[in-house]
Amino acid sequence: MDFSNYIDITPLINPEMAVFPGDQPFSRKVVMDCNKGDHLTLSSINSTVHIGAHADASNHYHKNGEGIQKRNLDHYMGDCQVIDVSNATGEVITKNDFVVTDVKSKRVLFKTLSYPDPNNWNEDFKGISVEVIEALASQGVITVGIDTPSVDPSTSKTLDAHRCIYKNNLAILEGIVLTEVEEGTYDLMALPLNIKDCDASPVRALLFKK
């Protein structure tokens, strides 16, 4: 792998970044500052762990799920396929929006372009249908990613896609930015932090050109 030839698909985390209504936005508190005469800069952050590009843990959407530290890292690094479904018209991506048998990678990222600005919330972003999750699982896919805040529609309370992902033991990446990424195959690196029992972790998501 050529580590110098990559595309950063991670949005910039900042206080203006939008989060689900009612969730904790990002903030940073500086307690020491070199620019104010201190001998070092020291700060702390407060934020939802579902900020920006992030990996969901299964305990986020199932009572029997596990924290993010239990997820095998193979889910977040290796061959990857970006699939452009930006022409999809429904609330969720369906099997009519792409050719399932064209999926050749174990990790799939959907480019919907339905959440264009991470700093401005829009609730009409696209999710993923259960039929698509089932079809991908049958193809040997282990990770599903999307360029929106969630694999389910923003108003969903049943979280059908999340529950189907749990049933099939897939991993989730949400909040990635694919605006400038062409459809095709890449190598993915998007490792979550090793946080005990946490329901998600921010990731620095990179695609490496083959």
C-alpha positions in Angstrom: 0.0 0.0 0.0 1.3 3.5 -0.9 0.6 5.4 2.3 1.4 8.8 0.7 -1.5 8.5 -1.8 -4.6 8.9 0.3 -7.9 10.7 0.5 -9.0 12.1 3.9 -12.8 11.4 4.2 -13.0 12.8 7.8 -14.9 16.1 8.4 -13.2 18.7 10.6 -14.4 18.4 14.2 -15.2 21.9 15.5 -17.8 23.6 17.8 -20.0 24.4 14.8 -20.3 20.8 13.7 -23.9 19.6 13.8 -25.0 16.7 16.0 -28.3 14.9 16.4 -30.8 17.2 18.1 -30.4 16.8 21.9 -26.9 15.2 21.6 -23.8 16.9 23.0 -22.0 19.2 20.6 -18.2 19.4 20.5 -16.5 21.9 22.8 -12.9 22.4 23.9 -11.7 24.0 27.1 -8.2 25.4 27.2 -6.8 25.4 30.8 -3.2 26.3 29.9 -2.1 28.3 26.9 1.4 28.9 25.5 0.1 32.1 23.8 -0.9 33.5 27.2 2.5 32.8 28.8 2.0 29.3 30.1 4.8 26.8 29.6 2.5 24.5 27.6 -0.9 24.3 26.1 -3.4 21.9 27.8 -7.0 21.4 27.0 -10.0 19.1 27.5 -12.9 18.3 25.2 -16.6 17.6 25.7 -18.5 15.9 23.0 -20.8 13.1 21.9 -18.7 10.2 20.8 -20.9 10.1 17.7 -19.2 13.2 16.3 -18.0 13.5 12.7 -16.7 10.3 11.2 -17.3 7.7 13.7 -17.6 3.9 14.3 -20.7 2.8 16.1 -20.4 0.0 18.7 -23.1 -2.6 19.0 -24.0 -1.6 22.5 -25.3 1.7 20.9 -28.2 -0.1 19.3 -28.7 -3.4 21.2 -28.9 -4.3 24.8 -26.6 -7.3 24.3 -24.1 -5.4 22.3 -20.5 -4.8 23.2 -18.3 -1.7 23.6 -16.2 -0.3 20.8 -13.0 -1.9 22.3 -14.4 -5.4 21.5 -14.8 -4.8 17.8 -12.2 -6.6 15.6 -10.1 -3.9 13.9 -10.3 -5.9 10.6 -13.7 -4.1 10.1 -11.9 -0.8 9.8 -8.9 -1.5 7.6 -8.5 -3.3 4.3 -10.2 -3.4 0.9 -13.1 -1.1 0.5 -15.6 -0.2 -2.2 -17.3 3.2 -2.6 -20.7 3.0 -4.2 -22.4 6.1 -5.6 -26.1 6.1 -4.9 -26.5 9.8 -5.1 -29.4 9.4 -7.6 -31.5 7.4 -5.2 -34.8 9.0 -4.6 -36.2 7.2 -1.6 -35.8 7.7 2.1 -33.5 4.7 2.2 -31.1 3.1 -0.2 -32.6 0.0 -1.8 -31.4 -2.8 -4.1 -32.8 -0.8 -7.0 -30.2 1.9 -6.5 -27.1 -0.2 -7.2 -26.1 -3.7 -8.5 -25.5 -5.9 -5.4 -23.6 -8.5 -7.4 -21.1 -5.8 -8.3 -20.0 -5.6 -4.7 -16.6 -7.2 -4.5 -15.1 -5.8 -1.3 -15.7 -6.7 2.4 -16.2 -3.0 3.3 -18.7 -0.8 1.5 -19.1 2.9 1.7 -22.3 4.6 0.3 -22.0 8.0 -1.3 -25.4 9.5 -1.0 -24.5 13.3 -1.1 -27.7 13.7 1.1 -25.9 15.4 4.0 -23.8 18.0 2.2 -22.5 20.1 5.1 -21.4 18.5 8.4 -21.8 21.9 10.1 -25.5 22.3 9.2 -28.1 19.8 10.2 -30.6 18.5 7.7 -32.8 15.6 8.7 -33.8 14.4 5.2 -30.5 12.4 4.7 -30.7 8.9 3.4 -30.5 5.7 5.4 -30.0 2.1 4.3 -32.8 -0.4 3.9 -32.9 -3.8 5.6 -32.9 -5.5 2.3 -29.6 -3.9 1.4 -28.0 -4.9 4.7 -29.1 -8.5 4.2 -27.9 -8.5 0.6 -24.5 -7.1 1.6 -24.1 -9.6 4.4 -24.9 -12.4 2.0 -22.1 -11.1 -0.2 -19.6 -11.3 2.7 -19.5 -7.6 3.6 -18.3 -7.0 7.1 -18.6 -3.2 7.3 -21.1 -0.7 6.0 -20.4 3.0 5.9 -22.3 6.1 4.8 -21.8 9.8 4.3 -24.7 10.7 6.7 -25.0 10.8 10.5 -26.8 7.5 10.6 -27.5 4.3 8.6 -31.2 4.8 9.6 -33.3 7.8 8.7 -33.1 10.7 11.2 -36.7 10.2 12.5 -36.5 6.4 12.9 -37.2 5.1 16.4 -37.1 1.4 15.4 -33.6 1.6 14.0 -34.2 -1.2 11.5 -30.9 -0.9 9.7 -28.9 -0.9 13.0 -30.8 -3.9 14.2 -30.2 -5.8 11.0 -26.6 -4.9 11.2 -26.4 -6.3 14.7 -28.1 -9.5 13.6 -25.5 -10.0 10.8 -22.6 -8.9 13.0 -21.5 -6.1 10.7 -19.7 -2.9 11.7 -20.8 0.7 11.0 -19.0 3.8 9.9 -21.1 7.0 9.8 -20.4 10.7 9.1 -17.7 10.2 6.5 -17.3 12.7 3.6 -17.3 11.3 0.1 -18.1 14.4 -1.9 -14.9 14.3 -3.8 -14.4 10.5 -3.9 -15.1 8.7 -7.1 -16.9 5.4 -7.1 -14.5 2.4 -7.1 -12.2 0.3 -4.9 -9.7 1.6 -2.3 -8.0 0.5 0.8 -9.6 1.8 4.0 -8.1 2.9 7.3 -10.6 4.2 9.9 -9.5 2.9 13.4 -11.7 3.7 16.4 -10.1 4.6 19.7 -9.7 1.8 22.3 -12.3 3.2 24.8 -13.7 0.7 27.3 -17.5 0.1 26.9 -18.0 3.1 24.8 -21.0 3.1 22.4 -18.9 4.7 19.5 -15.6 6.4 18.7 -14.5 9.1 16.4 -12.2 7.9 13.6 -9.7 9.4 11.2 -11.0 7.9 8.0 -8.6 7.6 5.1 -9.0 5.9 1.7 -5.8 4.8 -0.1 -5.9 4.7 -3.9 -5.0 1.3 -5.4 
